[in-house]
Amino acid sequence: MKAFIIILFCGLGLMLQAQVRPHHIFENNMVLQRDKPVRVWGWASPGERIKVEFPGQVKTGTANEKGEWSIILDPLKLSAQPLEMKISGRNSRILFSNVLVGDVWVLGGQSNMEFDLARIFHGDAEVLSAHYPNLRLMTLPTSAGLEPKEDFERINEYDGWYDRYDKKGYWFETTPETVPTFSAIGYLFGRRVHMASQVPIGLIDLSIGGTTVEAWMSPETLAASQENTPLLKQWNERVAASKPEDKLRLDRNYPGSSFQGMVALLEGLAVKGIIFHQGYNNALEDSRPKLYEQNFKQMVTDWRKNFDDPELPFGIIELSAGGEPQTLENFELRMIDPAPSIREGQFHAFRDLANMGFVCCYDQQVNWYHPQKKVEAAERMARWALSSVYGIALEWQPPIFKGMERKNDTIIVVFDREVRTSDDRPIEGFALAGSDRHFYPSKAGFVKIRNEKGQMIDDKTRIKVWNSLVKEPAELRYAWARNPLGNLVSLGCPLIPVPSFRTDSWDYPEAPWSKEEYAAHRASLKNMRKEATEQARKRSVLEAESVNHEK
């Protein structure tokens, strides 16, 4: 009760005069990052002396002429036992209780990261089972802007999609009462990491639905990138042509605005790592996959810089599946889609940057672009974290395409490890094309080799792909659609999907910037889809003729 009185008194004092006030990320029930210097910051009267006390440490600092203060605690030792932090100024003192020291993970991205636990498949059972006092949750209020915000509010934020109010800006222990509206992927990831490591875990969700990767980059990085000049010009022209200028500048997708409104709020906060799930809003009709790859990599660097750790672990959950599933009947049509190219850019970021994780989820297929299958993606991400960050021996890496060999009318695909099919059915998801660039759904099987006993067995690292309609195959693609066919996974348990890949350099067309060129771009895409539909019709006729000929 004493702590409550002190906090209440200080809250009253803040309204009456310039009292010491920590940033709102610091609160009762919070988790502080272990084994790193921990920055504690806030505001007070200019020149005021501030003291931060945490078990075993007393640190002091002075507010500058703007009233800003920042104090660095020495690296903290893990503590699953609740501790207290005292922050004192000239005339006030704040006491935070039930503080743990463990690992803090930041959750970023758009609506599939936001998507709440209660609405996933079996979410009701997950909610009922959520009794983890050392797993702590915080969701930041949605915010965007051109300038970095100093702090966030603690509010009941209205969610117009579901006509409800969500309490944001507070740290909570995980209970059936606090977890229903929290990020499903974030919670399931954090729960698994916490259960396996027995380390207190803090989760901070700052994802915003409907956002592009450019919204999550810093304005400085965007301005320094010549490739993004047309994007900035386009947005600035929209602002200049509109009357509600401030509304456009506060749009969550104004380049850099979500970074400024959400990520920059936590600049210098000590954290363990980041997991990020995004891509849908960059995979629409105005998609620019090459630009996306460049910007995604720069976004990772921006976030690492913001959290003051150039090698901060960063886990990517690829663009999820959604929309009409690919079938043999619509195979070619479903390939005319930017989604697999966006996944390719995410995979390249994983491949090209250090200390990255990558998780496939194209196999969690539903029609809706908010698939309620979140468990597999979260568990795969947790396996990466437990293996790469916590040193626990778990398989997490997907089998990766190494190269191919062309042999007459077949192509042999080589992987870096053994694979199998997830359902023990024939391999599906491959497509071959000749020099005409028309891809055909193709058959596939393992290359046969002779073992030491002279028996013929499958070489699980090599797959031959063929189609009698492609006499001289030149290039190959696998799982190349928004909601693709594809059933190859790692040989052992768990079943980790093979990431979608291609051997060709026939890039998806980047959307142009001018209105006139964009109209032509849309017409071209429409024509490509029409041709793909016609190609599928012709293929079905040729396949039928081939079967009749064989008979």
LOFISE-190921 format. One line per 10 residues: for each residue x, y, z of C-alpha. Coordinates in nm, 2 decimals. Each point is the difference from the previous one (the first is absolute). Layout:
X/Y/Z; ...
END
This chain:
0.00/0.00/0.00; 0.29/0.23/0.07; 0.13/-0.02/-0.36; -0.35/0.09/-0.13; -0.02/0.31/0.23; 0.34/0.12/-0.12; -0.09/-0.04/-0.37; -0.34/0.17/0.06; 0.17/0.29/0.18; 0.26/0.04/-0.28
-0.27/-0.02/-0.27; -0.19/0.29/0.18; 0.33/0.19/0.02; 0.06/-0.03/-0.37; -0.32/0.19/-0.06; 0.10/0.28/0.24; 0.36/0.06/-0.09; 0.30/-0.13/-0.20; 0.06/-0.33/0.19; 0.23/-0.28/-0.11
-0.17/-0.22/-0.26; 0.15/-0.31/-0.16; -0.08/-0.10/-0.35; -0.32/-0.21/0.00; 0.18/-0.31/-0.11; 0.11/-0.02/0.36; -0.29/-0.12/0.22; -0.11/-0.25/0.26; 0.02/-0.36/-0.14; 0.27/0.09/-0.26
0.29/-0.22/-0.11; 0.34/0.15/-0.03; 0.26/-0.15/-0.23; 0.27/-0.21/0.17; 0.37/0.00/-0.08; 0.00/0.34/-0.18; 0.03/0.36/0.13; -0.36/0.12/0.05; -0.09/0.36/-0.09; -0.26/0.16/0.23
-0.13/0.34/-0.12; -0.27/0.26/0.05; -0.06/0.36/0.08; 0.03/0.24/0.30; 0.07/0.36/0.07; 0.31/0.14/-0.18; 0.31/-0.06/0.21; -0.19/-0.23/0.24; 0.21/-0.28/0.15; -0.15/-0.35/-0.07
0.08/-0.32/0.18; -0.08/-0.36/-0.12; 0.02/-0.28/0.26; -0.02/-0.36/-0.10; 0.13/-0.29/0.22; 0.37/0.03/0.02; 0.02/0.33/-0.19; -0.05/0.37/0.06; 0.05/0.22/-0.30; -0.04/0.38/-0.03
-0.04/0.25/-0.28; -0.11/0.35/-0.07; -0.29/0.12/-0.22; 0.12/0.22/-0.29; -0.13/0.35/-0.10; -0.30/-0.17/-0.16; -0.07/-0.20/0.31; 0.11/-0.33/-0.16; 0.20/-0.25/0.21; 0.16/-0.34/-0.08
0.17/-0.24/0.24; 0.18/-0.32/-0.09; -0.02/-0.30/0.23; 0.29/-0.25/-0.01; -0.09/-0.33/-0.16; -0.27/-0.18/0.21; 0.00/-0.36/0.12; -0.30/-0.22/-0.07; -0.27/0.01/0.26; -0.32/-0.19/0.00
-0.08/0.14/0.35; -0.19/0.33/0.00; 0.22/0.30/0.06; -0.06/0.38/0.06; 0.14/0.30/-0.19; 0.00/0.34/0.17; 0.04/0.32/-0.20; 0.04/0.32/0.20; 0.01/0.37/-0.07; 0.02/0.31/0.21
-0.35/-0.02/0.13; -0.14/-0.33/-0.12; 0.06/-0.37/-0.01; -0.15/-0.28/-0.21; 0.01/-0.36/0.10; -0.05/-0.27/-0.26; -0.08/-0.35/0.14; -0.01/-0.36/-0.13; 0.29/0.07/-0.24; 0.18/-0.30/-0.16
0.33/-0.02/-0.17; 0.00/-0.23/-0.31; -0.03/0.04/-0.37; -0.20/0.26/-0.19; -0.12/-0.07/-0.35; -0.16/0.25/-0.24; -0.28/-0.10/-0.23; -0.03/0.20/-0.33; -0.18/-0.01/-0.33; -0.36/0.03/-0.11
-0.34/-0.16/0.07; 0.11/-0.36/0.00; 0.23/0.08/0.28; -0.27/0.20/0.17; -0.26/-0.28/-0.04; -0.12/-0.08/0.35; 0.02/-0.33/0.19; -0.37/-0.04/0.06; -0.08/-0.02/-0.37; 0.24/-0.26/-0.12
-0.09/-0.37/-0.04; -0.02/-0.14/0.36; 0.06/0.34/0.13; -0.26/-0.05/0.27; 0.20/-0.29/0.15; 0.32/0.21/-0.02; -0.17/0.28/0.19; -0.12/-0.24/0.27; 0.35/-0.14/0.03; 0.18/0.34/0.03
0.13/-0.02/0.36; 0.36/0.13/-0.03; 0.08/0.26/0.26; 0.36/0.04/-0.13; -0.11/0.07/-0.36; -0.09/0.37/-0.02; -0.19/0.17/-0.28; -0.01/0.36/-0.13; -0.18/0.14/-0.31; 0.09/0.35/-0.10
-0.28/0.24/-0.11; -0.01/0.05/-0.37; 0.18/0.31/-0.10; 0.15/0.16/-0.31; 0.17/0.33/-0.08; 0.28/0.19/-0.18; 0.19/0.07/0.32; 0.11/-0.26/0.25; -0.24/-0.01/0.29; 0.16/0.03/0.35
-0.25/-0.23/0.18; -0.33/-0.19/-0.04; -0.32/0.03/0.19; -0.16/-0.26/0.22; -0.34/-0.03/-0.14; -0.30/-0.21/-0.09; 0.03/0.01/-0.38; -0.31/-0.05/-0.21; 0.02/-0.27/-0.26; -0.25/0.08/-0.27
0.03/-0.34/-0.17; -0.13/-0.19/0.31; -0.18/0.28/0.18; 0.19/-0.03/0.32; 0.25/0.18/0.22; 0.35/-0.14/0.05; 0.21/0.10/0.30; 0.33/0.11/-0.14; 0.33/0.14/0.14; -0.01/-0.22/0.31
0.21/-0.30/0.11; -0.21/-0.30/0.10; 0.07/-0.34/0.14; -0.13/-0.27/-0.23; -0.34/-0.12/0.11; -0.32/-0.11/-0.17; -0.13/0.36/0.06; 0.30/0.18/-0.15; 0.09/-0.21/-0.30; -0.31/-0.03/-0.23
0.07/0.31/-0.20; 0.38/-0.03/-0.01; 0.19/-0.10/-0.31; -0.05/-0.37/-0.06; 0.33/-0.06/-0.17; 0.18/0.21/0.26; -0.16/-0.18/0.30; 0.06/-0.35/-0.14; 0.36/0.08/-0.08; 0.06/0.15/0.34
-0.17/-0.28/0.18; 0.21/-0.26/-0.16; 0.32/0.19/0.05; -0.09/0.06/0.37; -0.10/-0.37/0.06; 0.32/-0.14/-0.16; 0.25/0.25/0.14; -0.17/0.07/0.34; 0.11/0.36/-0.05; -0.25/0.28/0.07
-0.12/0.14/-0.33; -0.14/0.34/-0.09; -0.19/0.06/-0.33; -0.05/0.34/-0.14; -0.24/0.01/-0.30; 0.03/0.31/-0.22; -0.15/-0.15/-0.32; -0.26/0.20/-0.20; -0.24/-0.16/-0.25; 0.01/0.11/-0.37
0.36/0.13/0.00; 0.27/-0.01/-0.26; 0.37/-0.06/0.07; 0.07/0.36/-0.09; -0.22/0.12/0.29; 0.24/-0.19/0.23; 0.32/0.16/-0.13; 0.16/0.31/0.15; -0.05/0.32/-0.19; 0.37/0.05/-0.01
0.05/-0.33/-0.18; -0.28/0.07/-0.24; 0.13/0.34/-0.09; 0.35/-0.14/-0.06; -0.13/-0.26/-0.24; -0.02/0.12/-0.36; -0.23/-0.29/-0.09; -0.26/0.13/0.25; -0.01/0.36/-0.14; -0.30/-0.07/-0.22
-0.19/-0.15/0.30; 0.07/0.31/0.21; -0.09/0.23/-0.29; -0.33/-0.19/-0.05; -0.10/0.04/0.37; 0.10/0.36/0.02; -0.21/0.08/-0.31; -0.29/-0.17/0.17; 0.05/0.22/0.30; 0.03/0.31/-0.21
-0.31/-0.07/-0.19; -0.22/-0.08/0.30; -0.16/0.23/0.26; 0.04/-0.24/0.31; 0.38/0.02/-0.02; 0.06/-0.11/0.36; -0.22/-0.30/-0.05; 0.21/-0.12/-0.29; 0.33/0.06/0.18; -0.14/-0.20/0.29
-0.10/-0.29/-0.23; 0.16/-0.32/0.12; 0.14/-0.06/-0.35; 0.15/0.34/-0.06; 0.37/-0.10/-0.05; 0.17/-0.02/0.34; -0.31/0.09/0.20; -0.06/-0.33/0.18; 0.37/-0.01/0.08; -0.01/0.35/0.15
-0.33/-0.07/0.18; 0.09/-0.34/0.14; 0.36/-0.12/-0.03; 0.17/0.33/0.07; -0.20/0.01/0.33; 0.22/-0.27/0.14; 0.34/0.13/-0.13; 0.28/-0.14/0.21; -0.22/-0.25/0.18; 0.20/-0.32/0.08
-0.17/-0.30/-0.16; 0.09/-0.36/-0.09; -0.13/-0.01/-0.35; -0.27/0.07/-0.26; -0.25/-0.21/-0.19; -0.17/0.16/-0.30; -0.30/-0.12/-0.21; -0.10/0.22/-0.29; -0.03/0.01/-0.38; -0.37/0.01/-0.10
-0.01/0.38/-0.08; 0.31/-0.02/-0.21; -0.15/-0.29/-0.20; -0.29/0.18/-0.15; -0.05/0.13/-0.36; 0.26/0.28/0.06; 0.26/-0.25/0.12; 0.37/0.07/-0.07; 0.18/-0.32/0.12; 0.36/0.12/-0.08
-0.06/0.32/0.19; -0.16/-0.20/0.28; 0.31/-0.22/0.04; 0.23/0.31/0.02; -0.23/0.17/0.25; -0.06/-0.31/0.21; 0.38/-0.03/0.06; 0.03/0.36/0.08; -0.30/-0.02/0.24; 0.18/-0.28/0.19
0.31/0.23/0.04; -0.22/0.29/0.11; -0.16/-0.21/0.28; 0.33/-0.14/0.12; 0.14/0.36/0.01; -0.31/0.11/0.20; 0.06/-0.26/0.26; 0.37/0.07/0.01; 0.11/-0.34/-0.11; 0.13/-0.05/-0.36
-0.01/-0.38/0.04; -0.34/-0.02/0.17; -0.17/-0.34/-0.08; -0.27/0.06/-0.26; -0.25/-0.27/-0.09; -0.20/0.03/-0.32; -0.34/-0.17/-0.04; -0.06/0.00/-0.37; -0.32/0.14/-0.17; -0.28/-0.24/0.09
-0.21/-0.19/-0.25; -0.35/0.13/-0.09; -0.24/0.03/-0.28; -0.10/-0.27/-0.25; 0.21/-0.31/0.04; 0.22/-0.11/-0.29; -0.12/-0.31/-0.17; 0.09/-0.19/-0.32; -0.29/0.17/-0.17; 0.10/0.36/0.08
0.37/-0.07/0.03; 0.13/0.26/-0.25; -0.24/0.27/0.10; 0.09/-0.02/0.37; 0.37/0.05/-0.09; -0.08/0.35/-0.13; 0.02/0.15/0.34; 0.26/0.21/0.19; -0.03/-0.19/0.32; 0.27/-0.26/-0.07
0.24/0.27/-0.11; -0.06/0.18/0.33; 0.08/-0.32/0.19; 0.31/-0.02/-0.21; 0.11/0.34/0.12; -0.06/-0.10/0.36; 0.20/-0.32/-0.05; 0.29/0.20/-0.16; 0.01/0.22/0.31; 0.03/-0.31/0.21
0.27/-0.13/-0.22; 0.20/0.32/-0.04; -0.01/0.15/0.34; 0.16/-0.13/0.32; -0.18/-0.15/0.30; -0.33/-0.05/-0.18; -0.28/-0.26/0.03; -0.25/-0.10/-0.27; -0.33/-0.18/0.03; -0.22/-0.13/-0.28
-0.37/0.01/0.04; -0.13/-0.03/-0.36; -0.11/-0.35/0.09; -0.25/0.12/0.26; -0.26/0.05/-0.28; -0.34/0.16/0.03; -0.20/0.22/-0.23; 0.01/0.29/0.24; 0.30/0.24/0.00; -0.02/-0.02/0.38
0.06/-0.37/0.04; -0.10/-0.12/0.35; 0.27/-0.26/-0.01; 0.26/0.17/0.21; 0.14/-0.28/0.21; 0.24/-0.14/-0.25; 0.16/0.34/-0.09; 0.05/0.09/0.36; 0.14/-0.34/0.09; 0.24/0.01/-0.29
0.11/0.35/0.10; 0.05/-0.12/0.36; 0.22/-0.29/-0.12; 0.23/0.25/-0.18; 0.02/0.21/0.32; 0.06/-0.29/0.23; 0.27/-0.14/-0.23; 0.18/0.31/-0.12; -0.05/0.23/0.30; -0.03/-0.23/0.30
0.24/-0.28/-0.11; -0.26/-0.28/0.03; 0.04/-0.28/-0.25; -0.30/0.02/-0.23; -0.04/-0.03/-0.37; -0.14/0.31/-0.16; 0.17/0.07/-0.33; -0.20/-0.07/-0.31; 0.15/-0.21/-0.28; 0.15/0.24/-0.25
0.03/-0.03/-0.38; 0.37/-0.03/-0.09; 0.00/-0.03/-0.38; -0.12/-0.20/-0.29; 0.12/-0.21/-0.29; -0.16/-0.02/-0.34; -0.01/-0.35/-0.15; -0.17/-0.03/-0.33; -0.37/0.05/0.07; 0.03/0.01/0.38
0.13/0.23/0.26; 0.16/-0.14/0.31; -0.04/0.22/0.31; 0.26/-0.02/0.28; -0.07/0.09/0.37; 0.24/0.06/0.29; -0.17/-0.27/0.20; -0.24/-0.29/-0.03; -0.37/0.07/-0.07; -0.32/-0.19/-0.02
-0.37/0.08/-0.06; -0.21/0.11/0.28; -0.29/-0.23/-0.08; 0.18/-0.30/-0.15; -0.16/0.07/-0.33; 0.18/0.07/-0.33; 0.21/0.32/-0.01; -0.20/0.30/-0.12; 0.07/0.37/-0.05; 0.27/-0.01/-0.27
-0.04/0.18/-0.34; 0.22/-0.01/-0.31; 0.04/0.25/-0.28; 0.18/0.00/-0.33; 0.14/0.30/-0.18; -0.36/0.12/-0.05; -0.02/0.08/0.37; -0.33/-0.19/0.04; 0.00/-0.21/0.32; -0.17/-0.33/0.01
-0.09/-0.20/0.31; 0.25/-0.28/0.00; 0.05/-0.35/0.15; 0.28/-0.06/0.24; 0.17/-0.30/0.18; 0.32/-0.08/0.18; 0.31/-0.09/-0.19; 0.08/-0.37/0.05; 0.35/-0.10/0.12; 0.15/-0.33/0.09
0.10/-0.05/0.36; 0.29/-0.20/0.14; -0.21/-0.32/-0.01; -0.08/0.05/-0.37; -0.36/0.10/0.07; -0.16/0.28/-0.19; -0.12/0.27/0.24; -0.12/0.36/-0.01; 0.26/0.28/0.02; -0.19/0.23/0.24
0.21/0.30/-0.10; -0.07/-0.01/-0.37; -0.33/0.01/-0.19; -0.05/-0.04/-0.37; -0.27/0.22/-0.16; -0.16/-0.06/-0.34; -0.30/0.07/-0.23; -0.05/-0.16/-0.33; -0.13/0.33/-0.14; 0.33/0.18/0.08
0.25/-0.17/-0.23; 0.29/0.23/0.09; -0.05/0.13/0.35; 0.19/0.31/0.08; -0.12/0.12/0.33; -0.19/-0.12/0.31; -0.21/0.14/0.28; -0.14/-0.16/0.32; -0.30/0.11/0.21; -0.03/0.31/-0.21
-0.34/0.15/0.08; -0.16/0.20/0.27; -0.18/-0.32/0.13; 0.22/-0.26/-0.17; 0.02/-0.37/-0.06; 0.31/-0.14/0.17; 0.05/-0.28/0.24; 0.38/-0.04/0.05; 0.12/0.02/0.36; 0.31/-0.10/0.20
0.05/-0.37/0.04; -0.01/-0.02/0.38; -0.24/0.13/0.25; -0.12/0.28/0.01; -0.11/0.05/-0.36; 0.16/0.32/-0.11; -0.12/0.11/-0.35; 0.24/0.06/-0.28; -0.01/0.37/-0.08; -0.14/0.10/-0.34
0.27/0.05/-0.26; 0.07/0.05/-0.37; 0.30/-0.04/-0.23; -0.11/0.26/-0.26; 0.07/0.38/0.00; -0.34/0.09/-0.15; -0.10/0.24/0.26; -0.36/0.10/0.08; -0.06/0.35/-0.15; 0.06/0.29/0.23
-0.29/0.24/0.02; 0.08/0.34/-0.16; -0.05/0.33/0.18; -0.18/0.22/-0.25; -0.38/-0.03/-0.04; 0.03/-0.05/-0.38; 0.26/-0.28/0.03; -0.19/-0.16/0.29; -0.31/-0.03/-0.21; 0.20/-0.18/-0.26
0.15/-0.22/0.27; -0.34/-0.11/0.12; -0.10/-0.07/-0.36; 0.31/-0.21/-0.05; -0.07/-0.20/0.32; -0.35/-0.06/-0.12; 0.13/-0.13/-0.33; 0.25/-0.22/0.17; -0.27/-0.16/0.21; -0.22/-0.05/-0.31
0.29/-0.17/-0.18; 0.07/-0.22/0.30; -0.36/-0.11/0.00; 0.01/-0.08/-0.37; 0.33/-0.18/0.05; -0.16/-0.23/0.27; -0.28/-0.07/-0.24; 0.24/-0.10/-0.28; 0.20/-0.21/0.24; -0.30/-0.20/0.11
-0.07/-0.08/-0.36; 0.36/-0.10/-0.07; 0.00/-0.22/0.32; -0.32/-0.17/-0.11; 0.15/-0.06/-0.35; 0.31/-0.15/0.15; -0.20/-0.24/0.22; -0.20/-0.11/-0.30; 0.31/-0.05/-0.21; 0.15/-0.22/0.27
-0.31/-0.21/0.00
END
